[in-house]
Amino acid sequence: MIAPILDADEFAGRVCLVTGAARGIGAAIAESLARLGGTVIVADINLEGAAERSEILAGEGLDATPWPLDVRDAAGVEELVRGVTERLGPPTVLINNAGIVTVAPSDQLAEDEWRRQVDVMLTGTFLTTQAVARTMLAGEGGAIVNLSSIGALGGHPGRSAYNAAKAGISCLTQVLGVEWAARGIRVNAVAPAVTRTEMLEHVLRTLEGATRRAEYAQRTPMGRVAEPEEIAGCVAFLASRKASFITGTTLLIDGGWMASTGIPAEADG
């Protein structure tokens, strides 16, 4: 699904780097940008998955290249940026989507699990943004969109590391949006609620049926969970020239969840 407000060639001639793009929301974002003319880098720690996703897009005549990336590895991130720049040109669109979640009581969450989630989502977002922004600042600027969550705005039991990392992403988005506003880089974020992805299925399995898919839908004023393509459309808009006066903001994509009263205690966005 592509937002009709965007021209069919909105991202033509632009190199678009999407992290965590092998599946889920990242895959939908990669497809959306590619369908809008972008040269898309499908970056993921799962290179096989990234290659499969790129093949699917290429089979539809879209421009997609797989690339291995562990966002926690600063040297690896720098190497990716150098390689992409030499091969295809400097990225002018960056989507920081890589994410993981472990649901566990906070008093039982292992230190390595805390660090893993914070490192992938918050530190990974910073390292990738820093490396790409250096090329943007030296060139024509660009647009960065980070994946936050409604979890950044509330206390959801069992998600201390996930929510803390997502809150950090929203705050980082504000800092960088202000810091680089006059230097040609816009930095924004989206905060989805429950979305139909593999991550949701993982959470449901972890909760062993305590939270049912139907319950998530019932807790959302629109009466359903989001589709990945709906998140991707909003990301594409924020990365586009149509959003030229938007920076430092986090856009809620939650079907009215946060606006409703009596917000439930659990979410998976």
PLY file of the C-alpha trace (Angstrom):
ply
format ascii 1.0
element vertex 269
property float x
property float y
property float z
element edge 268
property int vertex1
property int vertex2
end_header
0.00 0.00 0.00
1.45 3.37 -1.04
0.05 6.63 0.28
-1.53 8.45 -2.69
-0.09 11.75 -1.49
3.34 10.58 -2.74
4.42 10.69 -6.36
5.22 7.33 -7.95
8.87 8.40 -8.36
9.22 10.13 -4.98
12.45 8.28 -4.12
13.86 7.91 -7.64
17.62 8.38 -7.62
17.77 8.07 -3.84
19.58 5.32 -1.96
17.37 4.13 0.91
18.86 2.04 3.73
16.38 0.00 5.78
17.62 -1.99 8.77
15.86 -5.13 9.93
14.29 -5.33 6.49
14.15 -9.09 5.98
10.66 -9.40 7.41
7.77 -7.70 9.18
7.48 -3.93 9.18
11.00 -3.55 7.77
10.13 -5.67 4.74
6.98 -3.62 4.15
8.99 -0.39 4.38
11.60 -1.68 1.93
8.87 -2.60 -0.54
7.10 0.74 -0.16
10.27 2.75 -0.81
11.22 0.53 -3.74
7.78 0.91 -5.32
8.23 4.66 -5.03
11.41 4.47 -7.09
14.04 4.11 -4.39
17.24 2.11 -4.61
16.73 0.07 -1.45
19.34 -1.59 0.74
17.70 -4.51 2.52
19.97 -4.69 5.56
19.57 -7.40 8.19
21.62 -9.57 10.51
19.84 -12.43 8.74
21.55 -12.20 5.36
19.65 -15.19 3.97
16.37 -13.49 4.82
17.59 -10.20 3.35
18.59 -11.97 0.15
15.21 -13.69 -0.12
13.40 -10.39 0.42
15.56 -8.67 -2.19
14.87 -11.44 -4.69
11.14 -11.03 -4.17
11.38 -7.30 -4.83
13.74 -7.71 -7.76
11.33 -10.23 -9.25
8.78 -7.43 -9.41
11.21 -5.15 -11.19
12.18 -3.21 -8.08
15.68 -2.11 -7.10
16.73 -3.95 -3.94
20.13 -5.10 -2.69
20.70 -7.33 0.36
23.39 -6.41 2.86
24.49 -8.09 6.11
24.29 -5.81 9.12
24.50 -6.19 12.88
23.49 -2.72 14.05
25.35 -3.27 17.34
28.68 -3.40 15.50
29.96 0.13 14.90
32.73 -1.04 12.56
30.25 -3.13 10.58
27.91 -0.18 10.24
30.73 2.02 8.98
31.75 -0.68 6.51
28.19 -0.91 5.19
27.98 2.84 4.66
31.33 2.85 2.82
30.36 -0.12 0.69
26.93 1.22 -0.22
28.37 4.65 -1.02
31.06 3.20 -3.28
28.69 0.83 -5.05
25.42 2.75 -5.28
25.99 6.23 -3.88
25.52 7.77 -0.43
22.28 6.93 1.40
19.94 9.92 1.64
17.16 7.97 3.36
17.70 5.89 6.49
15.04 3.82 8.22
16.12 2.44 11.61
13.78 -0.50 12.00
15.86 -3.32 13.51
14.25 -4.52 16.72
13.73 -7.45 19.07
11.63 -8.12 22.15
11.87 -10.43 25.14
8.83 -10.52 27.42
9.82 -11.30 31.00
9.11 -10.03 34.53
11.54 -7.22 35.27
12.83 -8.89 38.43
13.73 -11.95 36.37
15.07 -10.32 33.20
18.65 -11.41 32.67
21.28 -8.70 32.28
22.34 -10.00 28.88
18.74 -9.82 27.65
18.43 -6.24 28.88
21.66 -5.29 27.11
20.73 -7.17 23.93
17.45 -5.31 23.50
18.87 -1.90 24.37
21.92 -2.49 22.17
19.90 -3.57 19.12
17.23 -0.89 19.29
18.69 2.18 21.00
22.44 1.83 20.50
21.91 0.32 17.04
19.73 3.24 16.02
22.37 5.70 17.21
25.34 3.95 15.58
23.61 3.57 12.23
22.27 7.11 12.32
25.68 8.52 13.21
27.44 6.70 10.36
24.85 7.61 7.74
24.45 11.19 8.98
28.15 11.86 8.42
27.68 11.23 4.71
24.43 13.22 4.70
26.07 16.19 6.41
28.91 16.10 3.90
26.50 15.87 1.00
22.95 16.91 0.21
21.38 16.01 3.55
18.61 13.48 3.89
15.77 12.03 5.93
15.92 9.58 8.82
12.92 7.75 10.28
13.23 5.69 13.45
10.90 2.97 14.68
9.65 3.77 18.16
6.49 2.31 19.72
3.50 3.15 21.87
5.59 1.28 24.41
7.74 4.43 24.62
4.79 6.22 26.19
3.53 3.77 28.78
4.32 1.08 31.30
3.64 -2.37 29.90
4.52 -5.22 32.28
7.25 -7.54 31.10
8.71 -5.10 28.61
11.11 -3.00 30.69
14.02 -3.19 28.23
11.86 -2.90 25.12
9.90 0.11 26.35
12.99 1.83 27.74
14.79 1.41 24.42
11.82 2.71 22.44
11.48 5.72 24.77
15.15 6.40 24.18
14.58 6.28 20.44
11.82 8.89 20.64
14.03 11.14 22.77
17.01 10.63 20.45
14.75 11.57 17.55
13.97 14.90 19.20
17.62 15.64 19.98
18.88 14.87 16.47
15.89 16.51 14.80
16.76 19.77 16.55
20.53 19.38 16.25
20.49 18.81 12.49
17.42 20.84 11.53
19.47 23.63 9.96
21.97 21.23 8.38
19.72 19.49 5.89
18.78 16.34 7.83
15.28 15.67 9.08
14.89 13.07 11.86
11.48 11.68 12.78
10.01 8.52 14.26
6.83 6.48 14.13
5.25 4.77 17.14
3.10 1.84 16.06
0.72 -0.07 18.27
0.10 -3.78 17.83
1.02 -4.78 14.28
0.49 -8.11 12.51
4.10 -9.31 12.32
6.31 -12.25 13.27
7.22 -10.32 16.43
3.57 -10.31 17.50
3.41 -14.08 16.95
6.55 -14.45 19.08
5.02 -12.44 21.91
1.81 -14.44 21.78
3.81 -17.67 22.01
5.83 -16.28 24.91
2.69 -15.33 26.80
1.38 -18.89 26.29
-2.07 -17.72 25.35
-2.52 -15.26 28.23
-3.02 -12.51 25.70
-5.01 -13.39 22.61
-4.79 -11.67 19.25
-8.49 -10.83 19.50
-7.93 -9.06 22.81
-5.39 -6.73 21.21
-7.98 -5.83 18.58
-10.65 -5.26 21.22
-8.33 -2.89 23.09
-7.83 -0.76 19.99
-10.60 1.79 19.28
-10.48 0.90 15.57
-11.16 -2.70 16.53
-8.17 -4.30 14.83
-4.39 -4.46 14.82
-2.29 -2.60 12.25
-0.97 -4.11 9.05
2.76 -3.64 8.27
1.87 -1.76 5.07
0.04 0.87 7.11
3.18 1.58 9.11
5.27 1.57 5.93
3.05 4.19 4.29
3.56 6.60 7.19
7.30 5.98 7.20
7.48 6.70 3.47
5.63 9.96 3.97
7.97 11.14 6.74
10.99 10.24 4.59
9.56 12.03 1.56
9.92 15.61 0.42
6.23 16.09 1.22
7.23 16.12 4.90
9.88 18.80 4.34
8.85 20.87 7.40
8.55 17.96 9.83
11.44 17.04 12.09
12.02 15.91 15.66
8.58 14.35 16.02
7.21 10.89 16.79
4.03 10.02 14.91
1.59 7.70 16.66
0.15 4.97 14.41
-2.08 3.22 16.91
-5.70 3.12 15.81
-6.58 5.50 18.65
-4.98 3.38 21.39
-3.16 6.19 23.22
-6.04 8.64 22.81
-8.52 6.30 24.45
-9.24 6.33 28.19
-8.52 3.36 30.38
-5.48 2.30 28.39
-4.80 -1.42 28.97
-1.63 -2.47 30.69
-0.23 -4.55 27.84
0.75 -3.64 24.32
3.03 -4.90 21.60
4.01 -2.09 19.29
0 1
1 2
2 3
3 4
4 5
5 6
6 7
7 8
8 9
9 10
10 11
11 12
12 13
13 14
14 15
15 16
16 17
17 18
18 19
19 20
20 21
21 22
22 23
23 24
24 25
25 26
26 27
27 28
28 29
29 30
30 31
31 32
32 33
33 34
34 35
35 36
36 37
37 38
38 39
39 40
40 41
41 42
42 43
43 44
44 45
45 46
46 47
47 48
48 49
49 50
50 51
51 52
52 53
53 54
54 55
55 56
56 57
57 58
58 59
59 60
60 61
61 62
62 63
63 64
64 65
65 66
66 67
67 68
68 69
69 70
70 71
71 72
72 73
73 74
74 75
75 76
76 77
77 78
78 79
79 80
80 81
81 82
82 83
83 84
84 85
85 86
86 87
87 88
88 89
89 90
90 91
91 92
92 93
93 94
94 95
95 96
96 97
97 98
98 99
99 100
100 101
101 102
102 103
103 104
104 105
105 106
106 107
107 108
108 109
109 110
110 111
111 112
112 113
113 114
114 115
115 116
116 117
117 118
118 119
119 120
120 121
121 122
122 123
123 124
124 125
125 126
126 127
127 128
128 129
129 130
130 131
131 132
132 133
133 134
134 135
135 136
136 137
137 138
138 139
139 140
140 141
141 142
142 143
143 144
144 145
145 146
146 147
147 148
148 149
149 150
150 151
151 152
152 153
153 154
154 155
155 156
156 157
157 158
158 159
159 160
160 161
161 162
162 163
163 164
164 165
165 166
166 167
167 168
168 169
169 170
170 171
171 172
172 173
173 174
174 175
175 176
176 177
177 178
178 179
179 180
180 181
181 182
182 183
183 184
184 185
185 186
186 187
187 188
188 189
189 190
190 191
191 192
192 193
193 194
194 195
195 196
196 197
197 198
198 199
199 200
200 201
201 202
202 203
203 204
204 205
205 206
206 207
207 208
208 209
209 210
210 211
211 212
212 213
213 214
214 215
215 216
216 217
217 218
218 219
219 220
220 221
221 222
222 223
223 224
224 225
225 226
226 227
227 228
228 229
229 230
230 231
231 232
232 233
233 234
234 235
235 236
236 237
237 238
238 239
239 240
240 241
241 242
242 243
243 244
244 245
245 246
246 247
247 248
248 249
249 250
250 251
251 252
252 253
253 254
254 255
255 256
256 257
257 258
258 259
259 260
260 261
261 262
262 263
263 264
264 265
265 266
266 267
267 268
